[in-house]
Every structure is written in structure tokens, then in C-alpha cells.
């Protein structure tokens, strides 16, 4: 029989937030050109590269990180086999104050994106390995 809780498990363990999101990539240099070059995310030099048995990089995304992991991808990395709208696929979301400069950059680079179906100022697009990013403008932030 389960004990009755006075607090939820989340309250008991005192969740602090998301530390990082791990993203599988096929070619670390290509992914760094996308995340570091196009999006301008900076490497966290404090995260050890040599502690893991695969290549990777830790990039700052606000106070959290994206961990790029160069590993075989168990998912289909071909866009034609993934949902057309990234909101119907696994994704992670980034909050921004201004979305238009990103839209302009994606259009300059001929990177396809779709607008949120909800009508809010948000877009979905894919990295070179078909991982989906959602970017939303104007979220209340913490």
C-alpha cells in the first residue's frame, strides 16, 4: 500500500529547472555551424569534453544548455519522414524577446519553418539532423 503524501514528489525533490537538453547529431562540425554559427550559441568551456566516450559540445542557451552528442541516431533523420509541422514532433522550446531577426536569418539561409498553429508568435524549424526547435516570442519568463 502506498503512503499518503503531503507533498508531491516534485515538491519533495525540489526541482530546480531544466539543466540541459541533449540533441543527437551526425556531424558535430555541421551542428556547431548551425547552433554556434547561425544561432550564435556560445560553448560552455566548463563542461568536460573528455569525460564521455563520444564527441560533443555544451552550448549555453540562456542559463541552461544544449548538449550536442555526436552519436548514431535511433530516430529517422530524414525530413520527408517526419511531420511537416514541427509542433507535431518531439521538440524543445526557446523563449525570445524578438522573433523577427530569427525569421529573417532562417529565410536568408533557406531554412524552412512553420508558424505555430495556435496563432501565437512562435515558429518551428529543424536543425541539420531533423531535431525540431520551437521559438516563442514574449513568454512570461520565470
BAFI-3210 file (N, C-alpha, C; in Angstrom, 3 decimals, decimal comma, padded with zeros to 6 digits):
// residues 142
n [1|2|3|4|5|6|7|8|9|10|11|12|13|14|15|16|17|18|19|20|21|22|23|24|25|26|27|28|29|30|31|32|33|34|35|36|37|38|39|40|41|42|43|44|45|46|47|48|49|50|51|52|53|54|55|56|57|58|59|60|61|62|63|64|65|66|67|68|69|70|71|72|73|74|75|76|77|78|79|80|81|82|83|84|85|86|87|88|89|90|91|92|93|94|95|96|97|98|99|100|101|102|103|104|105|106|107|108|109|110|111|112|113|114|115|116|117|118|119|120|121|122|123|124|125|126|127|128|129|130|131|132|133|134|135|136|137|138|139|140|141|142]
n.u [000,833|000,532|002,090|000,479|000,987|002,054|003,153|003,799|005,805|007,518|007,689|008,875|011,423|012,366|012,538|014,611|014,766|015,306|018,322|019,835|019,289|019,562|020,819|020,985|023,456|024,765|027,075|029,332|030,668|029,047|026,675|027,597|028,060|025,439|024,140|026,054|027,154|024,940|022,765|024,194|024,925|026,950|029,843|030,073|032,773|033,332|032,287|033,250|034,804|036,220|035,302|033,355|032,485|032,171|032,063|031,227|029,482|028,821|026,475|025,582|022,305|020,656|020,339|020,523|021,558|022,369|023,202|025,129|025,460|027,464|026,424|025,165|021,969|018,907|016,469|014,566|016,266|015,489|013,849|011,584|010,232|009,313|006,957|005,438|004,896|006,672|005,625|004,212|005,961|008,694|010,272|012,169|011,756|012,456|012,476|012,152|012,752|012,458|011,377|011,530|014,191|015,296|013,572|014,167|016,875|016,622|015,202|017,096|019,015|017,647|016,216|013,644|010,608|007,763|004,833|003,380|000,480|-001,324|-001,552|-000,058|002,982|005,181|007,531|008,512|011,303|013,890|017,019|020,190|020,046|017,418|016,261|013,803|013,225|011,429|010,543|009,490|008,012|007,882|007,097|006,097|008,692|009,994]
n.v [-001,172|002,233|005,034|007,927|011,040|014,254|016,196|016,757|014,605|016,133|018,455|017,401|016,548|018,934|020,292|022,138|023,131|022,977|021,594|020,876|020,139|017,312|016,688|014,700|014,411|013,979|014,969|016,784|019,207|020,303|020,648|022,478|024,640|025,324|025,678|027,218|028,958|029,973|030,380|031,514|030,512|030,086|028,179|026,291|026,406|025,154|022,632|019,305|017,833|015,514|013,533|011,838|009,032|009,822|012,299|015,743|018,771|021,435|023,914|027,218|028,289|030,740|030,533|027,804|024,733|023,262|020,056|018,853|015,785|013,647|010,965|007,718|008,004|006,971|007,681|008,565|010,559|011,960|014,498|014,206|012,069|012,857|014,731|017,439|019,864|021,048|021,251|018,996|017,065|015,651|018,117|020,978|024,006|027,447|030,542|033,866|037,430|038,845|037,704|038,148|038,784|036,193|034,820|036,249|035,490|032,690|032,660|033,897|031,890|029,901|028,047|026,036|026,812|026,653|028,386|028,714|026,830|027,780|030,483|032,166|034,150|032,259|029,906|026,903|024,947|022,943|021,454|020,527|017,754|017,062|017,524|019,186|022,591|024,880|028,238|030,847|033,999|036,465|035,116|034,872|034,972|033,067]
n.w [000,000|-000,813|000,703|001,991|000,596|001,662|000,221|-003,267|-005,320|-006,916|-005,377|-003,087|-003,996|-004,811|-007,460|-009,582|-012,145|-015,744|-016,677|-018,976|-022,465|-024,407|-027,611|-030,410|-032,878|-036,192|-037,330|-035,757|-036,383|-038,412|-036,954|-035,054|-036,717|-037,259|-034,649|-033,228|-035,194|-036,922|-035,003|-032,941|-030,402|-027,540|-026,576|-023,575|-021,706|-019,338|-019,226|-019,426|-022,228|-022,543|-020,844|-021,695|-023,812|-026,498|-029,123|-028,565|-027,573|-025,311|-025,165|-024,307|-023,640|-022,840|-019,329|-019,300|-020,966|-024,169|-025,070|-027,452|-029,022|-030,686|-032,043|-033,137|-034,567|-033,313|-034,308|-037,226|-039,430|-041,641|-043,190|-044,826|-043,777|-041,370|-039,313|-041,092|-039,823|-037,159|-034,594|-034,157|-033,588|-031,666|-029,713|-028,548|-026,712|-027,055|-025,469|-026,591|-026,846|-029,200|-032,212|-034,962|-036,073|-036,100|-037,841|-040,180|-040,503|-040,864|-043,265|-044,969|-044,994|-046,235|-044,665|-043,814|-042,089|-039,900|-038,899|-035,644|-035,014|-033,249|-033,417|-031,866|-031,467|-032,672|-033,986|-035,732|-036,522|-038,083|-037,111|-038,691|-038,352|-038,254|-035,763|-033,886|-033,223|-031,285|-031,228|-029,288|-028,969|-026,430|-024,047|-020,638|-018,418|-016,066]
ca.u [000,000|001,318|001,932|-000,156|001,960|001,565|003,714|004,037|007,196|008,256|007,973|009,814|012,790|012,685|013,011|015,168|014,605|015,966|019,762|020,199|018,573|020,530|020,432|021,877|023,858|025,571|028,332|029,455|031,034|027,846|025,761|028,176|027,808|024,034|023,850|027,005|027,278|023,669|022,025|025,083|025,085|028,357|030,284|030,368|034,095|033,409|031,804|034,356|034,596|036,962|034,742|032,367|033,084|031,752|032,292|030,067|029,711|027,796|026,248|024,671|021,060|020,231|021,037|020,554|022,467|022,088|024,340|025,214|026,109|027,703|026,127|024,193|020,635|017,907|015,295|014,710|016,797|015,111|012,706|010,391|009,555|008,920|005,810|005,750|004,881|007,482|004,839|003,656|007,122|009,467|010,959|012,384|011,275|013,296|011,760|012,922|012,049|012,169|011,483|011,709|015,553|015,488|012,849|014,974|018,072|016,203|014,871|018,366|019,711|016,722|015,830|012,178|009,990|006,309|004,292|002,561|-000,923|-002,141|-001,647|000,886|004,219|006,096|007,865|009,167|012,239|014,732|018,466|020,630|019,736|015,954|015,759|012,924|013,273|010,330|010,958|008,288|008,262|007,063|006,633|006,467|009,862|010,317]
ca.v [000,000|003,459|006,024|009,172|012,143|015,602|016,994|015,992|014,188|017,288|019,333|016,714|016,553|020,338|020,500|023,475|023,558|022,179|021,831|020,856|019,297|016,584|016,604|013,825|014,935|013,081|015,637|017,845|020,473|020,812|021,114|023,689|025,725|025,697|026,199|028,271|029,932|030,620|030,847|032,300|029,978|030,004|026,948|026,351|025,793|024,451|021,253|018,482|017,058|014,258|012,617|010,975|008,224|010,289|013,730|016,565|020,153|022,020|025,295|027,996|028,786|031,423|029,931|026,365|024,304|022,195|019,152|018,183|014,490|013,002|009,546|007,181|008,479|005,907|008,231|008,874|011,913|012,446|015,390|013,754|011,057|013,493|015,625|018,703|020,904|020,605|021,204|017,646|016,190|015,973|019,392|021,777|025,359|028,561|031,812|035,027|038,705|039,293|036,546|038,537|038,580|034,771|034,521|036,819|034,655|031,416|032,906|034,127|030,599|028,949|027,025|026,013|026,898|026,787|029,198|027,995|026,677|028,434|031,909|032,936|034,420|031,129|029,151|025,612|024,643|021,781|021,563|019,659|016,350|016,992|017,834|020,336|023,677|025,832|029,527|031,612|035,382|037,120|034,306|035,314|034,156|032,805]
ca.w [000,000|-000,919|001,773|001,568|000,544|001,958|-000,863|-004,491|-005,460|-007,437|-004,233|-002,194|-004,530|-005,050|-008,825|-009,773|-013,522|-016,773|-016,729|-020,383|-023,412|-025,215|-029,017|-031,167|-034,183|-037,012|-037,657|-034,759|-037,024|-039,083|-035,912|-034,470|-037,675|-037,090|-033,305|-032,888|-036,279|-037,269|-033,826|-032,084|-029,055|-027,115|-025,900|-022,147|-021,562|-018,054|-019,371|-019,959|-023,459|-022,496|-019,850|-022,335|-024,882|-027,820|-029,328|-028,263|-027,143|-024,443|-025,593|-023,463|-024,205|-021,623|-018,193|-019,474|-022,019|-025,129|-025,183|-028,747|-028,864|-031,974|-031,825|-034,095|-034,241|-033,431|-034,979|-038,642|-039,596|-042,967|-043,003|-045,545|-042,971|-040,107|-039,522|-041,763|-038,798|-036,028|-033,375|-034,034|-033,450|-030,461|-029,892|-027,350|-026,950|-026,602|-025,374|-027,042|-026,785|-030,578|-033,103|-036,365|-036,581|-036,359|-039,083|-041,265|-040,677|-041,445|-044,679|-045,688|-045,114|-046,861|-043,699|-043,723|-040,759|-039,915|-037,812|-034,681|-035,402|-032,225|-033,694|-031,056|-032,214|-032,493|-035,192|-035,579|-037,602|-037,781|-037,257|-039,798|-038,072|-038,150|-034,427|-034,006|-032,258|-031,274|-030,671|-028,947|-028,563|-025,415|-022,921|-019,289|-018,137|-014,660]
c.u [000,884|001,039|001,281|000,871|001,296|002,065|003,796|005,499|008,048|008,616|008,997|011,245|013,263|013,323|013,440|014,991|015,308|017,443|020,248|019,260|019,641|019,976|021,463|022,185|024,773|026,967|028,457|029,784|029,824|026,850|026,285|027,996|026,370|023,805|024,782|027,080|025,994|022,974|022,888|025,224|026,564|028,629|030,483|031,707|034,266|032,982|032,890|033,970|035,164|036,409|033,747|032,996|032,603|032,028|031,034|030,472|028,528|027,677|025,267|023,460|020,339|020,997|021,101|021,491|021,800|023,359|024,256|026,008|026,244|027,616|025,223|022,784|019,621|016,634|015,593|015,141|016,522|013,811|011,439|009,607|009,107|007,698|006,247|005,826|005,598|006,744|004,185|004,769|007,790|010,222|011,306|012,097|012,211|012,422|012,666|012,079|011,640|012,409|011,839|013,151|015,865|014,796|013,636|016,195|017,709|015,876|016,133|019,091|018,852|016,399|014,319|011,729|008,487|005,901|003,468|001,114|-001,856|-002,344|-000,720|002,168|005,273|006,326|008,541|010,090|013,146|016,208|018,907|020,326|018,246|015,422|014,960|013,125|012,000|010,887|009,702|008,702|007,311|006,503|006,954|007,595|010,196|010,009]
c.v [001,244|004,393|007,279|010,290|013,443|016,571|016,112|015,583|015,341|018,255|018,700|016,761|017,955|020,566|021,948|023,992|022,621|022,563|021,874|019,963|018,628|016,404|015,739|014,460|013,931|013,641|016,867|019,191|021,108|021,361|022,381|024,877|026,226|026,375|027,344|029,360|030,680|031,205|031,644|031,802|029,779|028,696|027,236|025,652|025,011|022,989|020,413|017,711|015,652|013,245|011,629|010,221|008,585|011,786|014,514|017,971|020,589|023,486|025,977|028,424|029,466|030,805|028,405|026,016|023,318|021,354|018,469|016,900|013,846|011,488|009,037|007,565|007,340|006,370|008,463|010,330|012,461|013,219|014,874|012,685|011,594|014,369|016,940|019,840|020,376|020,541|019,851|016,609|016,504|017,269|019,985|023,216|026,383|029,807|032,953|036,297|039,178|038,132|036,926|038,399|037,108|034,368|035,034|035,951|033,312|031,577|033,146|032,819|029,524|027,760|027,124|026,126|026,958|027,628|028,308|027,965|027,389|029,923|032,761|033,169|033,348|030,458|027,846|025,422|023,517|022,119|020,613|018,170|016,104|017,103|019,132|021,314|024,497|027,108|030,368|032,998|035,779|036,263|035,022|034,393|034,161|033,974]
c.w [000,000|000,256|001,198|001,659|000,956|000,905|-002,101|-004,525|-005,973|-006,313|-003,291|-002,710|-004,897|-006,420|-008,995|-011,186|-014,481|-016,813|-018,175|-021,164|-024,261|-026,628|-029,736|-032,512|-034,873|-037,243|-036,753|-035,393|-037,726|-038,058|-035,236|-035,412|-037,537|-035,739|-032,909|-033,930|-036,559|-036,037|-032,849|-030,665|-028,755|-026,393|-024,416|-021,932|-020,254|-018,154|-020,037|-021,216|-023,331|-021,492|-020,458|-023,504|-026,286|-027,899|-028,998|-027,879|-026,284|-024,819|-024,653|-024,267|-023,040|-020,466|-018,261|-020,628|-022,971|-025,174|-026,534|-028,554|-030,240|-031,770|-032,946|-033,639|-034,398|-034,136|-036,454|-038,790|-040,996|-042,851|-043,685|-044,773|-041,612|-040,361|-040,173|-040,762|-037,554|-034,709|-033,143|-033,924|-032,112|-030,724|-028,533|-027,716|-026,316|-026,554|-025,797|-026,870|-028,172|-031,530|-034,544|-036,863|-036,874|-037,655|-040,283|-041,553|-041,305|-042,925|-045,504|-045,966|-045,781|-045,949|-043,510|-042,276|-040,959|-038,724|-036,888|-035,161|-034,421|-032,489|-032,847|-031,858|-031,934|-033,833|-034,803|-036,780|-037,148|-037,944|-038,371|-039,599|-037,860|-036,724|-034,542|-032,862|-032,404|-030,658|-030,510|-028,470|-027,441|-024,316|-021,610|-018,854|-016,665|-013,802]
res [x|x|x|x|x|x|x|x|x|x|x|x|x|x|x|x|x|x|x|x|x|x|x|x|x|x|x|x|x|x|x|x|x|x|x|x|x|x|x|x|x|x|x|x|x|x|x|x|x|x|x|x|x|x|x|x|x|x|x|x|x|x|x|x|x|x|x|x|x|x|x|x|x|x|x|x|x|x|x|x|x|x|x|x|x|x|x|x|x|x|x|x|x|x|x|x|x|x|x|x|x|x|x|x|x|x|x|x|x|x|x|x|x|x|x|x|x|x|x|x|x|x|x|x|x|x|x|x|x|x|x|x|x|x|x|x|x|x|x|x|x|x]
***
